[in-house]
Amino acid sequence: MGIIERLVRLANELSDDEKRTYAGEHGSSGGRINYGISLDSVTSGQPRKQRSQPRTQPQQRYLTNTREEDGELVVTMDVPGVPKDDLGVTFDGETNVIEIRDDERPIKRFGIEWDDAAIRNASYKNYILELRIGRELPDG
């Protein structure tokens, strides 16, 4: 008899008892564990359908790479499924924060540690965004 069959038999034997909910405490001076168990009869054959619980959308991860190249900061970001027309990039020169949006929804926000930083070029191809960030040259 396999483990599943033994567990089914045990669950059925326990569920025949009038008491279907068990609670208790187990432990010693090292710590205590409180537990509660509710049992119902188990039948072999077709499994029961699980109650449907609302699923939350998993948080999308956007792979991002940052490197310095020829005096510029190059940020590349994989933005799968975001059409070019819905992609938005803003840069706040006072806080040096770049925000990337899918339509109106922010999807990534990060700060640049350079003073006088500016986005010099932005390109989007095959769902990969590339930003080239440089330092603004002083007027004069």
Salt bridges, closest charged atoms under 4 A:
GLU25 OE2 - ARG32 NE 3.33
ASP40 OD1 - ARG20 NH1 3.70
ASP40 OD2 - ARG48 NH1 3.74
GLU69 OE1 - ARG67 NE 3.27
GLU69 OE2 - ARG132 NH2 2.83
GLU72 OE2 - ARG120 NH1 3.82
GLU72 OE1 - ARG132 NH1 3.07
GLU99 OE2 - ARG109 NH2 2.20
ASP102 OD2 - ARG105 NH2 3.33
GLU130 OE2 - ARG132 NE 3.30
